[in-house]
């Protein structure tokens, strides 16, 4: 089970930190990803992190603004979002996939959380 939290309303240039709590399986066996979906748009890859935390991956639109991390002792993955822009407004989903997953693809993940809304206002 995946439970995302931390979304909310923030002004342009602000920051938020999303958390995703993982339960029911061995967290360290899974790569973790963040995706987002804005109204009438396809789900978009945001960031991912390998099972060990040793490798991270980012979508082009969030590079140098967002940081993904994980705490395997707490079974939690985080997404620190800085310098937020209106185009970051979306529902953000966390997902878990096998260690050797295709990080950038929806199909690389087996388990999905329900999402948390992020709204960036001007």
Buried (B, 14 or more C-beta within 10 A) or exposed (E): EBBBBBBEEBEEEBEBEBBBBBEEEEBBEBBBBBBBBBEEEEBBBBBBBBBEBEEBBBBEBBEEBBBBBBEBEEBBBBBBBBEBBEEBBBBBBBBBBEEEBBBBEBEBBEBBBEBBEBBBEE
